[in-house]
Amino acid sequence: MKIFSQNVRVETRSIPSKDDKLGRTIYEQIAYAHLGGKFPMEMKMTLEKDQEPYAAGTYTPHSSSYMVNNFGGLELKRFGMIIEPLEDKPIDIGLKKTMA
């Protein structure tokens, strides 16, 4: 996923109280997910209160952001997703270096 410089900000929206449910404030940041199509899809990432927005860059979900659903399938958590920069992460494909 990618965050552009114009999206390095927290967007706040309030949900008013209704019936016996308390109102709440939601903090979000816009990012773009590459899902294999021609264009990335805009998405909203939920942030915690007072959390700084993520910097511009390319990210991947942190391993703690995944869960196994009731059917044994892998999926992203609906709330509490954490992302980490992609550029600085070396890719380990399990090959061992050998000395000649």
C-alpha positions as semicolon CSV with decimal commas, in nm:
position;residue;x (nm);y (nm);z (nm)
1;M;0,000;0,000;0,000
2;K;0,111;0,355;-0,060
3;I;0,066;0,680;0,128
4;F;0,117;0,998;-0,073
5;S;0,246;1,325;0,075
6;Q;-0,097;1,491;0,047
7;N;-0,238;1,212;0,267
8;V;0,003;1,259;0,558
9;R;-0,274;1,387;0,786
10;V;-0,535;1,253;1,023
11;E;-0,897;1,289;0,914
12;T;-1,145;1,301;1,201
13;R;-1,513;1,220;1,187
14;S;-1,765;1,203;1,466
15;I;-2,050;0,959;1,500
16;P;-2,326;1,111;1,715
17;S;-2,485;0,919;1,999
18;K;-2,800;0,729;1,910
19;D;-3,047;0,559;2,141
20;D;-2,835;0,402;2,417
21;K;-2,508;0,405;2,218
22;L;-2,248;0,668;2,299
23;G;-2,108;0,890;2,026
24;R;-1,751;0,838;1,920
25;T;-1,475;0,995;1,717
26;I;-1,294;0,803;1,444
27;Y;-0,943;0,892;1,330
28;E;-0,840;0,785;0,979
29;Q;-0,570;0,827;0,718
30;I;-0,612;0,772;0,345
31;A;-0,384;0,520;0,176
32;Y;-0,393;0,334;-0,156
33;A;-0,391;-0,044;-0,184
34;H;-0,251;-0,220;-0,491
35;L;-0,484;-0,515;-0,549
36;G;-0,350;-0,632;-0,884
37;G;-0,565;-0,414;-1,108
38;K;-0,457;-0,127;-1,328
39;F;-0,506;0,134;-1,057
40;P;-0,468;0,127;-0,677
41;M;-0,783;0,150;-0,464
42;E;-0,830;0,426;-0,207
43;M;-0,874;0,294;0,145
44;K;-0,901;0,438;0,494
45;M;-0,678;0,322;0,776
46;T;-0,809;0,362;1,129
47;L;-0,566;0,536;1,365
48;E;-0,566;0,559;1,743
49;K;-0,647;0,887;1,919
50;D;-0,336;1,112;1,919
51;Q;-0,151;0,873;1,683
52;E;0,072;1,054;1,434
53;P;-0,016;0,988;1,070
54;Y;0,210;0,755;0,875
55;A;0,471;0,930;0,658
56;A;0,455;0,921;0,278
57;G;0,594;0,595;0,142
58;T;0,524;0,235;0,051
59;Y;0,407;0,002;0,328
60;T;0,308;-0,356;0,395
61;P;0,087;-0,483;0,678
62;H;0,280;-0,593;0,988
63;S;0,248;-0,965;1,070
64;S;0,037;-0,877;1,377
65;S;-0,228;-0,730;1,144
66;Y;-0,340;-1,072;1,020
67;M;-0,580;-1,317;1,181
68;V;-0,730;-1,655;1,102
69;N;-1,108;-1,634;1,057
70;N;-1,374;-1,883;1,172
71;F;-1,331;-2,084;0,852
72;G;-0,952;-2,118;0,885
73;G;-0,878;-1,852;0,621
74;L;-0,625;-1,572;0,656
75;E;-0,755;-1,216;0,662
76;L;-0,656;-0,869;0,774
77;K;-0,786;-0,748;1,109
78;R;-1,070;-0,502;1,072
79;F;-0,937;-0,280;1,351
80;G;-0,585;-0,225;1,478
81;M;-0,397;-0,280;1,152
82;I;-0,032;-0,179;1,179
83;I;0,181;-0,112;0,873
84;E;0,556;-0,099;0,827
85;P;0,776;0,055;0,555
86;L;0,848;-0,177;0,264
87;E;1,167;-0,020;0,125
88;D;1,386;-0,091;0,426
89;K;1,288;-0,455;0,469
90;P;1,526;-0,713;0,323
91;I;1,348;-1,006;0,165
92;D;1,454;-1,342;0,307
93;I;1,364;-1,622;0,067
94;G;1,541;-1,890;0,268
95;L;1,856;-1,925;0,057
96;K;2,182;-1,978;0,242
97;K;2,508;-1,827;0,123
98;T;2,781;-2,083;0,061
99;M;3,155;-2,034;0,056
100;A;3,336;-2,153;-0,256
